[in-house]
Amino acid sequence: MSILVTGGAGYIGSHTVRALRAAGRELVVLDSLELGDAQALLGADLVVGDIRDAELVHEICTRHAVTQVVHFAAYKAVGESMSQPGRYWRNNVAGTVDLVEAVLAAGVREFVFSSSCSVNGTPAQVPLDEDAPIHPESVYAQTKATTETILGWYGVTHGLRTVNLRYFNAAGASSDGAIGEDWTYSQNLVPLVMKAALGRIPELQVFGDDYPTPDGTCIRDYIHVEDLADAHVRALAHLAEGGEGANLNVGTGVGSSVLDVIRATERIAGAKVPYRIVARRAGDPTSTYADPARIQATLGWTAQHTLDDIITSAWNWHSAHADR
Ligand code: WQD
């Protein structure tokens, strides 16, 4: 009875691995380490390899008596997905098919998938619930929507039960400072705000302040990475208890603007965040935040951390690891 965690050496994966170990669950991580960091696993079982290596995946499942999979391994840079779509179709979609075929052959029928609220594109209304139209606006988002469909069909043909966890904006670091996000590749707001506050970049570019929101900047649902990890622990328990598959929005239900994030950082860090208002970024929705009713009802999960908790943990992590 153990869990195969693909991409477990990544940002959300490593926090989930830690939460699963704290909950006493047996697990093994499969990660290519192309983008992941083995140090973040804090000693958890790691096999370095690719989700497309069917023989390796089958061998891992057999050797570790795997009964569940949580699948993080994927590329997630929205901009890159539009300039290198083949990389995303092959890894995120074809890679998942190869993975699923291998774990099914080993008898696995319980699957948690790292999906995204971006499958809905620009929401017609907020808060966003799981019945909103599927309308991806990037190749990255389409790979998530397509993978959800493929996993649904494996439910029809092979009895695979899948919980699709649709993340909102994951941010922050472990509350005890043990692990956090590697900001090397990230173009997400919170790590860039930290870089600006720490002088690693001259200033943050704020992509537009002329949106129809209270302060003119875009609104997002920032969710603490430890809350996100807890949602995975609960989703796996739900499936282990015979629970049905589900699509679940994983967000706090609270919207925060770009300027809210900047002001919170300045207040908590006691440092200025140099920024400049520039043109809007193509594809940015004005506002998106979750309706968390279904995940609360299905998993008994609610976010425990606030935006201040997110910023405090991110500041503590990045100011102690400004080299990465
Ligand atoms: C947040 C806000 C920007 C950078 C993310 C993930 C996506 C999905 C949903 C999981 C926006 C503004 C940003 C900057 C800025 N999650 N911003 N200057 O676009 O909401 O999407 O959450 O799958 O994968 O990327 O996140 O952090 O890029 O932007 O003004 O330098 O910050 O305009 O309003 P986004 P983000």
Residues whose N, C-alpha, C, O or C-beta is under 5 A from the ligand:
A	BS01	WQD	K76 S115 S116 S118 Y167 F168 N169 Q187 N188 L189 L192 Q205 V206 F207 C218 R220 V258 R281 D284
